[in-house]
């Protein structure tokens, strides 16, 4: 069996492609079900900057077939034709899959290097696949262990590497934080500006807290569930407005940061054009960090509006990583150590399997030979031996069993140690050839 990941991320696909591949929490259970039926049980990680599918493929498919089936699944589920999707997809197998997931969980593969939200997102994806419904789990055995190791690697990197030391507490490093930094870079002092925050979920909370600590003059929060907007606004020292008054709040604001990931656009060009017409010559900065996007990209054509989506933040994000090279290198080293530990365990499964198989083979041969010997003795003694002879034969059988069992253990000791001393595939091939292990038995290790 193989460990495999197939995905797209902010480096391989633009936001207009990534948003078509988003699997939100409501659709995740059905997506996991479909994945298990069509390809193999696995984990689906869907964030604003990536969709990745992790699976442990079975013996009936080789690696290329497994990759093809995952490609077909991604295409069918997203509705994006396979030929259009193919240029944006990447995949990693075995050790490369392990190292990739560990880098993802550690924030090293993120648009904002060192961001900490991704660790929680990996954990949530793992939990969702572990228990989508009572009595069901799509993450077992090595795949479960892989995610446990990845979460441990992520925690170790975040606790030990201090990736965010160049910009303060690393926990502030996030897409939301970059959006706020962009507003400061473009407008300077925000103490005289009104900022409208759309969405009170995790991304909205992070953006709001970043705004609250940077001297924003007036912060207004709106959300479909008004009570959540009120709660966040109270925490941040701002005010809340009902979602139905979004257009009115927009007309009074200088900056808009939208974070809801709505299935449909919240704001379109006609609506924004009408709002801008009533603002005289007052410009409006709109930052859309949601995937799928909240603001129709056509809004960028409205006079007086500057619109940035999540891909537009990447240059600001890259600038924020300048000077962090030593910490990034240290974090990469930690990830390498953690990945090596898992890979060593993963490869050892083949050794464990080989050892168990040759011991089972030797035991079968031993028992067969003991039975042959006893059968000959019975034949030699005749079909109706007296009680004393029968008792003596049973005693001899016990001695034969003990003697041959000890002999097999001694004979198998060296081959067993030969395999256990290293996980060298070449040694495993030699043993398999010696004992004619063709892979048709019940033990297959990790494959």
Beta strands, then each sheet from edge to edge (+ up, - down):
strand 1: 2-9
strand 2: 42-47
strand 3: 50-57
strand 4: 90-93
strand 5: 194-198
strand 6: 218-223
strand 7: 239-242
strand 8: 255-258
strand 9: 284-288
strand 10: 305-309
sheet 1: 2+ 3- 1+ 4-
sheet 2: 7+ 6+ 5+ 8+ 9+ 10+
end
